[in-house]
Amino acid sequence: MNIWIIIGIVLGAGVILTNRFIRQLPNWLAIVLYTIAVILILVGMIISRMTQ
């Protein structure tokens, strides 16, 4: 698995866990962080496909 995919998954999971168990994040911050996580996952998938 590509490092970018792992970072994206960890970021998304961190946002979910923070929102649910630690402290409610502002909506704008959660949206920005989720968007970054999705972009990282997509970049990792593209890089993995190019290196094959």
VENQUI-V646926 format. One record per backbone hydrogen bond with DSSP energy under -1.0 kcal/mol. CO is the residue of the C=O (numbers start at 0). NH is the residue of the N-H. Records with the same first field share a line. If there is no record, write none. Layout:
BEGIN
CO: NH  NH
END
This chain:
BEGIN
1: 5
2: 6
3: 7
4: 8
5: 9
6: 10
7: 11
8: 12
9: 13
10: 14
11: 15
12: 16
13: 17
14: 18
15: 19
16: 20
17: 22
25: 29
26: 30
27: 31
28: 32
29: 33
30: 34
31: 35
32: 36
33: 37
34: 38
35: 39
36: 40
37: 41
38: 42
39: 43
40: 44
41: 45
42: 46
43: 47
44: 48
45: 49
46: 50
END
